[in-house]
Each structure stands twice: as C-alpha cells, then as structure tokens.
Amino acid sequence: MKLIDCIEAQAARLTQAGVSFGHGTTNAFDEAAWLVLWSAGLPLDSLDEHEQQALTPAQLAKAEALVGERIATRKPAAYLTKEAWLQGVPFYVDERAIVPRSFIAELIADASIDPWLSEQTTQVLDLCTGNGSLAVLAAMAWPEVSVDAIDLSPEALEVARINVDRHALQDRIALLQGDGLKPAAGRRYDLILCNPPYVNSGSMDQLPAEYRAEPELALAGGADGMDFIRQLLADAPAHLSEHGVLVLEIGNERAFFEAAFPTLPVTWMDTSSGEDQVLLVTAEALQQA
C-alpha cells in the first residue's frame, strides 16, 4: 500500500471513531499523516516527497496499530509518539506535561512581541512552562536573553529538563519549581510569557477525552477560568522591570477576562486563531490598575 493510501484509510478510521483533535492537528487527515509518517520513520513534513512510496508490511502494521491505540485510548498523538512540534521545533512530551500548542509560540516566531522589547531586554520568564517549549523558543528567538521557566509540577519540569538539554540551552534556561511567581522572589523580568490554566469549570466538564488525558493542573482555571490569572496580575508588577510586558494566553475566555478586569488596558495580539486568544499588558498598566 502506498503511503498516501494508508493515510487516507487511517483518516477514515479516525473519523468513524469520532476522535477529537486540537493537540497539533485539527482534522483526521493531518492526524493520520502524523501517525503514519511517524510509524514509517519519515519526517512529518515529508508527505509530498513520499506520498507515492510503498509501505513495507511492518510499516503498515505499525501504522495500523498506532492509529488503533489512538482510537482506543483517546490519548493525543503527541503522547503516543512522545514528540510534538511547535513552530517547526521538535519537543519531547509525555503525560507529565500538557501537549505544547500555545499561540504565544506564533508571536515569538513572527516577531509580534519584538516592538515591546529593547536592547535592555535581558531577563525573560516563561511561567507555567510545562514541557519548556516556550522557554526554548524564547531563548532561540532572542539569543541575548536569559530565561527562567517556572512550573508548579515537578513532573512537568522533568519533561522541560529533557527539552532544555535536547536543545543545548542549559546555560541560558533555569528551571524553577513552585506556585505562580513565588519562585521568582526578588527577580524582575523584562518579558513574562504565560500560558496558564484558564479553562472555566463549565468547559472543563465538557472536555473530550483527549484533553482529559492531560494534567488537569495545567488546564483548570476555576469557575470563570481566572483563578490563576487574578493572582498573576496582582503579583506581576513586583516582578516586571519598568518597561516590562506580560504576554498572557487566555484561550476562549476573553469574555470572562474582560468581566474580571474591566478597566485594565491591554493589547490583543493577532494569532492564527484571531485576536482574542492572547493579550499583552505593560508593567505601567498593571501598576495603575
């Protein structure tokens, strides 16, 4: 069987099984391509080059088994392959950390944050770092900065350590364990990146099994999704430099955010999912709030 035919067959299986997407792909074909290419030992971006390639019986059996596991367990594909890609950069991931998919990665890659930075930008924090992907991308994008990466979960930080080491950034990224900004006592940052737990309780109750496979700690944000964010915005002024900025992802919770912080002036950033997923707020605005 040719690679493309296998992908189409496995996509049909995924569709028929009613699996949910959102952890790196948005549809059955792309998910099947990921799993089949990975099973065949081929780069995930090489479909056009290899689509007419005939799969060996072993490759075909491996792909069918992997898709079967995806359907049976409802685990995200990234947990099955132990790898996720963000802005073309590979990251190790497993069930100890949320699957990386932050829209903040887009803003780092396309330099949307850069106008708020300057030559004085030397200290960056990735808060709620999970598997460390945003910390790694920040260190890659801004070679002159040092990055702290904080997470409450020691297990998530074990995964982050794998990725920091994988990309040889041990000298520039420090991993810190603790709740919110507490591990950053006495430190100030020119840029804080944060993709926090923000899913409101109503949405948590309706999440598909694929999202429930992830650590709840990284998702649940309380009744309105703002529990962590309230504390963060209260604490952030003490940890931002004079011209520092906070880039905060809130997913689909803009209405709840604006209800919780009705007078806070923020800039909504343009991402591939629109202008209501990620916001930027300055230290000055937070101090005056």
C-alpha positions as CSV (number, residue, x, y, z in Angstrom):
1,M,0.0,0.0,0.0
2,K,1.2,3.5,-0.8
3,L,1.8,6.0,1.9
4,I,-1.0,8.3,0.8
5,D,-3.5,5.4,0.6
6,C,-2.6,4.3,4.1
7,I,-3.1,7.9,5.4
8,E,-6.5,8.2,3.8
9,A,-7.5,4.8,5.2
10,Q,-6.4,5.7,8.7
11,A,-8.1,9.1,8.4
12,A,-11.3,7.3,7.7
13,R,-10.8,5.2,10.8
14,L,-10.3,8.2,13.0
15,T,-13.3,10.0,11.5
16,Q,-15.5,6.9,12.0
17,A,-14.3,6.6,15.6
18,G,-15.1,10.2,16.4
19,V,-11.8,11.1,18.0
20,S,-11.2,14.8,18.9
21,F,-8.3,16.9,17.6
22,G,-6.6,20.1,18.8
23,H,-3.2,18.8,20.0
24,G,-1.2,19.7,17.0
25,T,-3.7,18.9,14.3
26,T,-7.3,20.0,13.6
27,N,-8.6,17.2,11.3
28,A,-8.4,13.5,10.7
29,F,-6.2,13.6,7.6
30,D,-3.5,15.6,9.3
31,E,-3.6,13.4,12.4
32,A,-3.4,10.3,10.2
33,A,-0.5,11.8,8.3
34,W,1.3,12.4,11.5
35,L,0.8,8.9,12.8
36,V,1.6,7.1,9.5
37,L,4.7,9.1,8.7
38,W,6.0,8.6,12.3
39,S,5.3,4.9,12.0
40,A,7.2,4.8,8.8
41,G,10.2,6.6,10.3
42,L,9.7,9.6,7.9
43,P,9.9,13.3,8.7
44,L,6.5,14.7,9.5
45,D,6.9,17.4,6.8
46,S,7.8,15.0,4.0
47,L,4.4,13.8,2.8
48,D,4.6,15.4,-0.6
49,E,8.0,13.8,-1.2
50,H,7.0,10.3,0.0
51,E,3.2,10.1,-0.7
52,Q,3.7,7.5,-3.5
53,Q,6.2,5.4,-1.5
54,A,5.1,1.9,-0.8
55,L,5.0,0.9,2.8
56,T,6.5,-2.3,4.0
57,P,4.3,-4.8,5.7
58,A,6.0,-3.9,9.0
59,Q,5.4,-0.2,8.5
60,L,1.8,-0.7,7.6
61,A,1.2,-2.9,10.6
62,K,2.9,-0.4,12.9
63,A,0.7,2.5,11.5
64,E,-2.5,0.5,11.8
65,A,-1.6,-0.4,15.4
66,L,-0.7,3.1,16.3
67,V,-4.0,4.5,15.0
68,G,-5.8,1.7,16.8
69,E,-4.1,2.8,20.0
70,R,-5.1,6.4,19.3
71,I,-8.7,5.4,18.9
72,A,-8.8,3.0,21.9
73,T,-7.0,5.2,24.4
74,R,-8.2,8.7,23.1
75,K,-4.7,9.9,24.1
76,P,-3.3,12.8,22.0
77,A,-1.0,11.6,19.2
78,A,1.9,13.5,20.8
79,Y,1.7,11.2,23.9
80,L,1.8,8.2,21.7
81,T,4.8,9.4,19.6
82,K,6.5,11.2,22.6
83,E,7.0,14.2,20.3
84,A,5.3,17.5,19.4
85,W,6.3,20.3,17.1
86,L,5.9,24.0,17.7
87,Q,6.9,26.5,15.1
88,G,9.0,23.8,13.4
89,V,10.9,22.9,16.5
90,P,10.6,19.3,18.0
91,F,9.9,18.8,21.6
92,Y,9.7,15.7,23.8
93,V,6.4,15.3,25.6
94,D,4.6,12.7,27.7
95,E,1.7,12.6,30.1
96,R,3.6,14.5,32.8
97,A,3.1,17.8,30.8
98,I,0.4,19.4,28.7
99,V,0.9,18.9,24.9
100,P,2.5,22.2,23.7
101,R,0.3,24.2,21.4
102,S,0.4,27.8,22.7
103,F,-0.4,30.6,20.3
104,I,2.4,32.6,22.1
105,A,4.8,30.5,20.0
106,E,3.5,32.2,16.9
107,L,4.1,35.6,18.3
108,I,7.6,34.7,19.2
109,A,8.3,33.3,15.7
110,D,6.7,36.2,13.8
111,A,8.4,38.9,15.9
112,S,5.0,40.3,17.0
113,I,6.3,40.8,20.6
114,D,9.5,42.5,19.4
115,P,8.2,46.1,19.2
116,W,7.7,46.0,23.0
117,L,11.2,44.9,23.6
118,S,14.5,46.8,23.5
119,E,18.3,46.4,24.0
120,Q,17.5,46.4,27.7
121,T,15.5,43.2,27.4
122,T,17.7,40.6,29.0
123,Q,15.6,38.7,31.5
124,V,12.6,36.6,30.3
125,L,10.3,34.4,32.3
126,D,8.2,31.5,30.9
127,L,5.5,31.0,33.7
128,C,3.6,27.7,33.6
129,T,6.3,26.3,31.3
130,G,5.0,22.8,31.1
131,N,7.4,20.9,28.8
132,G,9.6,24.0,28.4
133,S,8.7,24.7,24.8
134,L,8.1,28.5,25.1
135,A,11.2,28.9,27.2
136,V,13.2,27.1,24.4
137,L,11.6,29.2,21.6
138,A,12.3,32.4,23.5
139,A,15.9,31.5,24.0
140,M,16.2,30.7,20.3
141,A,14.5,33.9,19.2
142,W,16.4,36.2,21.5
143,P,20.0,34.9,21.8
144,E,20.9,37.7,24.2
145,V,18.4,36.9,26.9
146,S,18.4,34.6,29.9
147,V,15.2,32.7,30.6
148,D,13.7,31.4,33.8
149,A,11.0,28.7,33.4
150,I,8.6,28.1,36.3
151,D,6.0,25.4,36.9
152,L,4.2,24.1,39.9
153,S,4.6,20.5,38.7
154,P,7.9,18.8,39.4
155,E,6.9,16.2,36.9
156,A,6.4,18.7,34.2
157,L,9.8,20.2,34.9
158,E,11.3,16.8,34.4
159,V,10.0,16.9,30.9
160,A,11.2,20.5,30.5
161,R,14.6,19.4,31.5
162,I,14.7,16.9,28.7
163,N,13.9,19.7,26.2
164,V,16.3,22.2,27.5
165,D,19.0,19.6,27.3
166,R,17.9,18.4,23.9
167,H,18.3,21.9,22.5
168,A,21.6,22.6,24.5
169,L,20.2,25.6,26.3
170,Q,21.3,24.6,29.8
171,D,23.4,27.7,30.2
172,R,20.5,30.1,29.3
173,I,17.4,28.5,30.8
174,A,16.9,28.0,34.5
175,L,14.1,25.7,35.7
176,L,12.3,26.7,38.9
177,Q,9.6,24.8,40.7
178,G,6.8,26.5,42.7
179,D,3.4,28.1,42.7
180,G,3.0,31.1,40.4
181,L,5.6,33.8,40.8
182,K,6.8,32.6,44.3
183,P,10.0,31.0,42.9
184,A,10.9,34.4,41.3
185,A,11.1,36.2,44.6
186,G,13.4,39.2,44.3
187,R,13.6,38.9,40.5
188,R,12.3,41.2,37.8
189,Y,11.8,40.4,34.2
190,D,11.6,42.5,31.0
191,L,9.2,40.0,29.5
192,I,6.9,37.4,31.1
193,L,5.3,34.8,28.9
194,C,2.4,32.8,30.4
195,N,0.1,30.2,29.1
196,P,-1.7,29.4,32.4
197,P,-4.6,27.1,33.4
198,Y,-7.6,29.1,32.2
199,V,-10.4,26.7,31.3
200,N,-13.5,27.6,33.2
201,S,-15.3,24.9,35.1
202,G,-18.2,24.6,32.7
203,S,-15.9,24.0,29.8
204,M,-13.8,21.5,31.9
205,D,-16.9,19.4,32.4
206,Q,-17.3,19.1,28.6
207,L,-13.7,18.5,27.5
208,P,-13.2,15.5,25.2
209,A,-11.2,12.5,26.5
210,E,-8.1,13.8,24.6
211,Y,-7.9,16.8,26.9
212,R,-8.7,14.8,30.0
213,A,-5.6,12.8,29.2
214,E,-3.6,15.9,30.1
215,P,-2.7,17.1,33.6
216,E,-5.8,18.8,35.0
217,L,-3.5,21.1,36.9
218,A,-2.4,22.7,33.5
219,L,-6.0,23.3,32.4
220,A,-8.5,24.1,35.1
221,G,-8.8,27.8,36.0
222,G,-11.7,27.7,38.4
223,A,-15.3,28.8,37.9
224,D,-14.6,31.5,35.4
225,G,-11.1,30.4,34.4
226,M,-9.4,33.4,36.0
227,D,-8.2,32.0,39.4
228,F,-4.6,31.8,38.4
229,I,-4.7,34.9,36.4
230,R,-6.1,37.0,39.2
231,Q,-3.2,36.2,41.4
232,L,-0.7,36.6,38.5
233,L,-1.9,40.1,37.7
234,A,-1.8,41.1,41.3
235,D,1.8,39.8,41.7
236,A,3.2,40.7,38.3
237,P,4.0,44.4,39.0
238,A,6.6,43.4,41.6
239,H,8.3,41.1,39.0
240,L,8.3,43.3,35.9
241,S,11.0,45.9,35.1
242,E,9.9,49.5,34.5
243,H,9.3,48.9,30.8
244,G,8.4,45.2,31.1
245,V,5.5,43.5,29.5
246,L,3.4,40.4,30.2
247,V,2.1,38.3,27.3
248,L,-0.8,36.1,28.5
249,E,-2.8,33.4,26.7
250,I,-6.4,33.0,27.8
251,G,-7.8,30.8,25.0
252,N,-11.6,31.2,24.6
253,E,-12.0,33.1,27.9
254,R,-11.9,36.7,26.6
255,A,-15.4,37.4,28.0
256,F,-14.5,36.1,31.4
257,F,-11.2,38.1,31.3
258,E,-12.9,41.3,30.5
259,A,-15.5,40.7,33.1
260,A,-12.8,40.1,35.7
261,F,-10.6,43.1,34.6
262,P,-13.0,45.6,33.0
263,T,-10.7,48.6,33.3
264,L,-7.3,47.0,32.6
265,P,-5.9,48.4,29.2
266,V,-4.5,45.5,27.2
267,T,-3.4,44.9,23.6
268,W,-4.9,41.9,21.9
269,M,-2.4,40.1,19.7
270,D,-3.2,38.7,16.3
271,T,-2.8,34.9,16.0
272,S,-3.9,32.3,13.6
273,S,-7.0,31.8,15.7
274,G,-7.9,35.5,15.8
275,E,-7.4,38.4,18.1
276,D,-8.9,37.1,21.3
277,Q,-6.6,34.3,22.4
278,V,-3.5,36.2,23.6
279,L,-3.1,39.6,25.2
280,L,-0.2,41.9,26.1
281,V,-0.2,44.2,29.1
282,T,2.5,46.6,30.2
283,A,4.0,46.9,33.6
284,E,2.8,50.5,33.7
285,A,-0.8,49.4,33.1
286,L,-0.6,46.8,35.8
287,Q,0.8,49.2,38.3
288,Q,-2.0,51.7,37.7
289,A,-4.8,49.0,37.8
